[in-house]
Amino acid sequence: MTLKFCPKCKTFIVPQKKNNKFFVKCLNCGFSKDIKEQDKLITNEKVESPKIIGKGVVKDENKFATYKHKCKKCGYNKAQVLDLGIFYSDEDNLILLKCGKCGYSERIGKKTS
């Protein structure tokens, strides 16, 4: 059944079921009409659940983690070097070491205040 509107007051009419009979009723003016056999309501509809793409934290190691550095969080001994460049001309480059196992990032170099 498609979305229908009341012929009297032009508002949305609500499909209802009573005593195994289907009909539509306007909640505004009280108009009601029986539904024909071919226009029966869909009372049960299966909705597919969304496909789960990932399941939490990746268990594989980071293939870019080649620098020897012990992680402060998990103790893994390899890290990926990330050079984020400079934000202002008088600063040093922002260099991060990202753990190859847990992803914890640690800043190295001078800390600016």
C-alpha positions in Angstrom: 0.0 0.0 0.0 1.3 3.4 -0.9 1.1 6.5 1.3 -2.4 8.0 1.1 -4.0 11.2 2.1 -7.6 12.0 3.3 -9.9 13.2 0.5 -11.7 15.5 2.9 -9.0 17.3 4.9 -5.9 16.3 2.9 -4.0 15.0 5.9 -2.2 11.6 6.2 -4.4 8.6 6.7 -3.2 5.9 9.0 -3.5 2.2 8.1 -5.1 0.1 10.9 -6.3 -3.5 11.5 -9.4 -4.5 13.5 -11.0 -8.0 13.6 -8.7 -9.2 10.8 -10.0 -6.4 8.5 -7.7 -3.7 7.2 -8.8 -0.1 6.8 -7.4 3.4 6.7 -8.5 6.1 9.1 -7.9 9.9 9.2 -7.0 11.0 12.7 -8.0 14.5 11.9 -11.5 14.3 10.6 -12.4 10.6 11.2 -12.7 9.5 7.6 -12.3 5.8 7.2 -12.2 3.4 4.2 -11.8 -0.4 3.8 -8.7 -1.5 2.0 -9.2 -3.7 -1.1 -7.6 -7.2 -1.2 -4.8 -6.0 -3.6 -3.9 -3.0 -1.4 -3.4 -5.1 1.8 -1.0 -3.8 4.3 2.4 -5.3 4.8 2.2 -6.3 8.4 5.6 -8.2 8.6 8.6 -7.1 6.8 12.1 -8.4 7.1 14.8 -5.8 7.4 18.3 -6.9 6.6 20.8 -6.1 9.3 23.8 -4.0 8.2 26.9 -5.9 7.2 29.6 -5.6 9.9 32.8 -4.5 8.1 35.3 -4.5 11.0 35.5 -6.1 14.4 37.3 -3.7 16.7 41.1 -3.2 16.8 43.2 -4.6 14.1 45.3 -7.5 15.4 47.9 -7.3 12.6 51.0 -5.4 13.1 51.7 -2.2 11.3 53.8 -3.0 8.3 55.3 0.5 8.3 56.6 0.1 11.8 60.3 -0.4 11.2 62.0 2.0 13.6 63.4 0.4 16.8 61.5 2.0 19.7 59.9 0.5 22.8 56.3 1.5 23.3 55.5 3.0 26.7 52.0 1.6 26.7 52.4 -2.0 25.5 56.1 -2.6 25.3 56.3 -3.5 21.6 59.7 -2.8 20.1 58.9 -1.3 16.7 57.3 2.0 15.7 56.3 4.0 12.6 57.9 7.4 12.2 55.4 10.1 11.3 56.8 13.5 10.3 53.9 16.0 10.4 56.1 18.9 9.2 56.0 22.4 10.7 53.1 24.6 11.6 55.0 27.9 12.0 58.4 28.9 10.5 60.2 29.2 13.8 59.2 25.6 15.0 60.9 22.3 14.6 59.2 19.5 12.7 56.6 17.6 14.6 57.7 14.0 14.7 55.6 11.2 16.2 56.5 7.6 16.8 53.4 5.4 16.4 53.5 1.9 18.0 53.3 -0.9 15.4 51.0 -3.0 17.7 48.7 -0.8 19.7 48.9 2.5 17.8 50.0 4.6 20.7 51.7 7.8 19.5 54.5 9.5 21.3 56.0 12.9 20.3 59.8 13.1 20.0 62.1 16.2 19.7 61.9 19.5 21.3 58.6 20.4 23.1 57.5 23.9 22.4 55.6 25.8 25.1 
